[in-house]
Amino acid sequence: MGFQSATLHPWMTVRGNVELGMKHQGVKKAERQEQSHRFLKMVSLSDFAARRPYELSGGMQQCWQIPRRLANDPEFVLTDEPFVLSMP
């Protein structure tokens, strides 16, 4: 589920937030990094992987939530508002 306000851990990097669920599921580090890079690239945030939430705009924080959700391989994703995502 995606909320209107970003629910990101401020002490973690973009990549760390995306990989958190996979880490708790026991996914190996190399696979977590590969998946997080793929999903961050999908929303044009791969260049910001080492940044923290306070270093991103509100819109970027919203986009950041998408890879975080997708990395957990959900059957579906619920969002508060419609969004546009350009997929390759």
MIVEXMI-329043 format. One line per 5 residues: number of its first residue (from 1); their letters; for each residue x, y, z of N, C-alpha, C, CB. Coordinates in Angstrom, 1 decimal, padded with zeros to 4 digits. Glycine has a CB too. Example, Ala and Ser with C-alpha at 12.3 -4.5 7.8 and 13.67 -1.06 7.14 Angstrom:
2
1 = as = 013.2/-005.7/007.8/012.3/-004.5/007.8/013.2/-003.3/007.8/011.3/-004.5/009.0 | 012.8/-002.2/007.1/013.7/-001.1/007.1/012.9/000.0/007.9/014.1/-000.6/005.7 $
This chain:
88
1 = mgfqs = 000.8/-001.2/000.0/000.0/000.0/000.0/000.9/001.2/000.0/-001.0/000.0/001.2 | 000.6/002.2/-000.8/001.3/003.4/-000.9/000.5/004.6/-000.3/001.8/003.8/-002.3 | 001.1/005.3/000.6/000.4/006.4/001.2/000.8/007.8/000.6/000.6/006.5/002.7 | -000.1/008.8/000.8/000.2/010.1/000.3/001.5/010.7/000.8/-000.9/011.1/000.6 | 001.8/010.5/002.1/003.1/011.0/002.7/004.0/009.8/002.6/003.0/011.6/004.1 $
6 = atlhp = 005.2/010.1/002.2/006.3/009.1/002.1/006.5/008.5/003.5/007.6/009.6/001.5 | 006.6/007.2/003.5/006.8/006.4/004.8/008.2/005.8/004.7/005.7/005.4/005.1 | 009.2/006.6/004.6/010.5/006.1/004.4/011.4/006.3/005.6/011.2/006.8/003.2 | 012.3/005.4/005.9/013.1/005.5/007.0/014.2/006.5/006.8/013.8/004.1/007.4 | 014.2/007.6/007.5/015.1/008.8/007.2/016.6/008.5/007.5/014.7/009.9/008.1 $
11 = wmtvr = 016.9/007.5/008.3/018.3/007.1/008.5/018.9/006.2/007.5/018.4/006.5/009.9 | 018.0/005.7/006.6/018.5/004.8/005.5/018.6/005.5/004.2/017.5/003.6/005.4 | 019.4/005.0/003.3/019.5/005.5/002.0/018.4/005.1/001.1/020.9/005.1/001.3 | 018.3/005.6/-000.1/017.2/005.2/-001.0/017.3/003.7/-001.2/017.4/005.9/-002.4 | 018.5/003.2/-001.5/018.8/001.8/-001.8/018.4/001.0/-000.5/020.2/001.5/-002.2 $
16 = gnvel = 018.8/001.4/000.6/018.5/000.7/001.9/017.1/000.6/002.1/019.2/001.4/003.1 | 016.3/001.6/001.8/014.8/001.5/002.0/014.2/000.5/001.0/014.2/002.9/001.8 | 014.7/000.5/-000.2/014.2/-000.4/-001.2/014.5/-001.9/-000.8/014.8/-000.1/-002.6 | 015.7/-002.1/-000.3/016.2/-003.4/000.0/015.7/-004.0/001.3/017.7/-003.4/-000.1 | 015.2/-003.1/002.2/014.8/-003.6/003.5/013.9/-004.8/003.6/014.1/-002.4/004.2 $
21 = gmkhq = 012.8/-004.8/002.8/011.9/-005.9/002.8/012.6/-007.2/002.4/010.7/-005.7/002.0 | 013.4/-007.1/001.3/014.1/-008.3/000.8/015.1/-008.8/001.8/014.8/-007.9/-000.5 | 015.7/-007.9/002.5/016.7/-008.3/003.5/016.0/-009.1/004.6/017.4/-007.0/004.2 | 014.8/-008.7/005.1/014.1/-009.4/006.1/013.6/-010.7/005.6/012.9/-008.5/006.6 | 013.4/-010.9/004.3/013.0/-012.1/003.7/014.1/-013.1/003.4/012.3/-011.8/002.4 $
26 = gvkka = 015.4/-012.6/003.7/016.5/-013.5/003.6/017.1/-013.5/002.2/016.2/-014.9/003.9 | 016.8/-012.5/001.3/017.4/-012.4/000.0/018.8/-012.0/000.1/016.6/-011.4/-000.9 | 019.7/-012.7/-000.6/021.1/-012.4/-000.6/021.5/-011.0/-001.1/021.9/-013.4/-001.4 | 022.5/-010.4/-000.5/022.9/-009.1/-000.8/023.1/-008.8/-002.3/024.2/-008.7/-000.1 | 023.7/-009.6/-003.0/023.9/-009.4/-004.5/022.6/-009.3/-005.2/024.8/-010.5/-005.1 $
31 = erqeq = 021.7/-010.2/-004.9/020.3/-010.1/-005.5/019.5/-008.9/-005.1/019.5/-011.4/-005.2 | 019.7/-008.5/-003.8/019.0/-007.3/-003.3/019.5/-006.1/-004.1/019.2/-007.1/-001.8 | 020.8/-006.0/-004.3/021.4/-004.8/-005.0/020.9/-004.8/-006.4/022.9/-004.9/-004.9 | 020.9/-006.0/-007.1/020.5/-006.1/-008.5/019.0/-005.6/-008.6/020.7/-007.5/-009.0 | 018.2/-006.1/-007.7/016.7/-005.8/-007.8/016.5/-004.3/-007.5/015.9/-006.7/-006.8 $
36 = shrfl = 017.2/-003.8/-006.5/017.0/-002.4/-006.1/017.4/-001.5/-007.3/017.7/-002.0/-004.8 | 018.5/-001.8/-007.9/019.0/-001.0/-009.0/018.0/-001.1/-010.2/020.4/-001.5/-009.5 | 017.4/-002.2/-010.4/016.5/-002.4/-011.5/015.2/-001.5/-011.2/016.1/-003.8/-011.7 | 014.7/-001.6/-010.0/013.5/-000.9/-009.7/013.7/000.6/-009.6/012.9/-001.4/-008.4 | 014.9/001.0/-009.1/015.2/002.5/-009.0/015.4/003.0/-010.4/016.5/002.7/-008.2 $
41 = kmvsl = 016.0/002.3/-011.3/016.1/002.7/-012.7/014.8/002.9/-013.3/017.0/001.7/-013.5 | 013.8/002.0/-013.0/012.5/002.1/-013.5/011.8/003.4/-013.3/011.6/000.9/-013.0 | 012.1/004.0/-012.1/011.5/005.3/-011.8/012.5/006.5/-011.9/010.9/005.3/-010.4 | 013.6/006.2/-012.6/014.7/007.3/-012.8/015.3/007.8/-011.5/014.1/008.4/-013.6 | 015.5/006.9/-010.5/016.1/007.3/-009.3/017.4/006.6/-009.0/015.1/007.1/-008.1 $
46 = sdfaa = 017.9/005.8/-009.9/019.1/005.1/-009.7/020.3/006.0/-009.4/019.5/004.2/-010.9 | 020.4/007.2/-009.9/021.5/008.1/-009.5/021.4/008.6/-008.1/021.4/009.3/-010.5 | 020.3/008.4/-007.4/020.1/008.9/-006.1/020.1/007.8/-005.0/018.7/009.6/-006.0 | 020.6/006.6/-005.4/020.6/005.4/-004.5/021.3/005.6/-003.2/021.2/004.3/-005.2 | 022.3/006.5/-003.1/023.0/006.7/-001.9/022.5/007.9/-001.1/024.5/006.9/-002.2 $
51 = rrpye = 021.5/008.5/-001.6/020.9/009.7/-000.9/020.0/009.3/000.3/020.2/010.6/-001.8 | 019.7/010.2/001.1/018.7/010.1/002.2/017.4/010.8/001.9/019.3/010.6/003.6 | 016.3/010.5/002.5/015.0/011.1/002.2/015.1/012.6/002.2/014.0/010.6/003.2 | 015.7/013.2/003.2/015.7/014.7/003.3/016.5/015.4/002.2/016.4/015.1/004.6 | 017.2/014.6/001.4/017.9/015.1/000.2/017.1/015.1/-001.1/019.2/014.4/000.0 $
56 = lsggm = 015.9/014.6/-001.0/015.1/014.4/-002.2/013.8/015.3/-002.1/014.6/013.0/-002.4 | 013.3/015.7/-003.2/012.1/016.5/-003.2/010.9/015.6/-002.8/011.8/017.1/-004.6 | 009.8/016.2/-002.5/008.6/015.5/-002.2/008.2/014.5/-003.3/007.4/016.4/-001.8 | 008.2/015.0/-004.5/007.9/014.1/-005.6/008.8/012.9/-005.8/007.8/014.9/-006.9 | 010.1/013.2/-005.6/011.0/012.1/-005.6/010.8/011.1/-004.5/012.5/012.6/-005.6 $
61 = qqcwq = 010.4/011.6/-003.4/010.1/010.6/-002.3/008.9/009.8/-002.6/009.9/011.4/-001.0 | 007.9/010.4/-003.3/006.7/009.6/-003.7/007.1/008.5/-004.7/005.7/010.5/-004.3 | 008.0/008.9/-005.7/008.4/007.9/-006.7/009.3/006.8/-006.0/009.3/008.6/-007.7 | 010.0/007.2/-005.0/010.8/006.2/-004.2/010.0/005.1/-003.6/011.6/007.0/-003.2 | 008.8/005.4/-003.3/008.0/004.4/-002.6/007.6/003.2/-003.6/006.7/005.0/-002.1 $
66 = iprrl = 007.6/003.5/-004.9/007.2/002.5/-005.9/008.2/001.4/-005.9/007.1/003.2/-007.3 | 009.5/001.6/-006.1/010.4/000.5/-006.1/010.4/-000.2/-004.7/011.8/001.0/-006.4 | 010.2/000.5/-003.7/010.2/-000.1/-002.3/009.1/-001.1/-002.2/010.0/001.0/-001.2 | 007.9/-000.8/-002.8/006.8/-001.8/-002.8/007.1/-002.9/-003.8/005.5/-001.0/-003.2 | 007.5/-002.6/-005.0/007.7/-003.6/-006.0/008.8/-004.6/-005.6/008.1/-003.0/-007.3 $
71 = andpe = 009.8/-004.2/-004.9/010.9/-005.1/-004.5/010.4/-006.2/-003.6/011.9/-004.3/-003.8 | 009.2/-006.1/-003.0/008.7/-007.2/-002.2/007.8/-008.1/-003.0/007.9/-006.6/-001.1 | 007.7/-007.9/-004.3/007.0/-008.8/-005.2/005.5/-009.0/-004.8/007.7/-010.2/-005.3 | 004.8/-007.8/-004.7/003.4/-007.9/-004.3/002.5/-008.4/-005.5/002.9/-006.6/-003.8 | 001.3/-009.0/-005.2/000.4/-009.3/-006.2/-000.3/-008.1/-006.8/-000.7/-010.3/-005.6 $
76 = fvltd = -000.5/-007.1/-006.0/-001.0/-005.8/-006.5/-000.5/-004.7/-005.5/-002.6/-005.8/-006.6 | -000.7/-003.4/-006.0/-000.2/-002.3/-005.2/-001.4/-001.3/-005.1/001.0/-001.6/-005.8 | -001.8/-000.9/-003.9/-002.9/000.1/-003.7/-002.2/001.4/-003.5/-003.8/-000.3/-002.5 | -002.7/002.4/-004.1/-002.2/003.8/-003.9/-003.3/004.8/-003.6/-001.4/004.3/-005.2 | -002.9/005.8/-002.9/-003.9/006.9/-002.5/-004.4/007.7/-003.7/-003.2/007.8/-001.4 $
81 = epfvl = -003.5/007.9/-004.6/-003.9/008.7/-005.8/-003.4/008.0/-007.1/-003.4/010.1/-005.7 | -004.0/008.2/-008.2/-003.5/007.7/-009.4/-002.1/008.2/-009.7/-004.4/007.9/-010.6 | -001.3/007.5/-010.4/000.1/008.0/-010.8/000.4/007.5/-012.2/001.1/007.5/-009.8 | 001.4/008.1/-012.8/001.9/007.8/-014.1/003.3/007.3/-014.0/001.8/009.0/-015.1 | 003.6/006.1/-014.5/004.9/005.5/-014.4/005.2/005.0/-015.8/004.9/004.4/-013.4 $
86 = smp = 006.3/005.6/-016.3/006.8/005.2/-017.7/007.6/003.9/-017.5/007.6/006.3/-018.4 | 007.2/002.8/-018.1/007.9/001.6/-018.0/008.5/001.3/-019.3/006.9/000.4/-017.6 | 009.8/000.7/-019.3/010.4/000.3/-020.6/009.7/-000.8/-021.3/011.9/000.0/-020.3 $
